C-alpha cells in the first residue's frame, strides 16, 4: 500500500469514505497522488488540489491555484486565503460530484497551460 492509501485507512466513517472516493476519482481524472505536508496532494504538472480532513469529521477539497481560474459553480470558498479555495464535504450522499468535476476541469485547463 502507498502512503496516501495508508493515510486514508487511518480515518474512520464518512471521512474515510470521502477520502477513498475522492482519491479514486482524482486518480481517474489523471492526477497523481502524493502525501505531502501530512495530507494527500494531487498534481498534474503542478499541485492541483489536496484533501484535508477536519476535526468535525468533514473534509476540505482545496484547489491550490483557485485564484487563477474562475469557479464555474460558485461553490469554492476562499475563507480569507489569497490563493487557495475549497469546498467542505460531509458525506458521500451529498457530494456535488458534477460541480467538483466542473471545478476540476477548470483547474486542469490551467495546469495544462503551465
VENMO-V501243 format. One record per backbone hydrogen bond with DSSP energy under -1.0 kcal/mol. CO is the residue of the C=O (numbers start at 1). NH is the residue of the N-H. If there is no record, write none. Layout:
CO/NH, CO/NH
//
This chain:
2/6, 3/7, 4/8, 5/9, 8/11, 12/16, 13/17, 14/18, 15/19, 16/20, 17/21, 18/22, 19/23, 20/24, 21/25, 22/26, 23/27, 24/28, 25/29, 26/31, 27/30, 32/43, 34/41, 36/39, 39/36, 40/51, 41/34, 42/48, 42/49, 43/32, 46/44, 48/64, 49/42, 50/62, 52/60, 54/57, 58/54, 59/89, 60/52, 61/87, 62/50, 63/66, 63/85, 65/68, 66/69, 77/86, 78/81, 83/67, 85/63, 86/77, 87/61, 89/59, 95/97, 96/100, 97/101, 98/102, 99/103, 100/104, 101/105, 102/106, 103/107, 104/108, 105/109, 106/110, 107/111, 108/112, 111/114
//
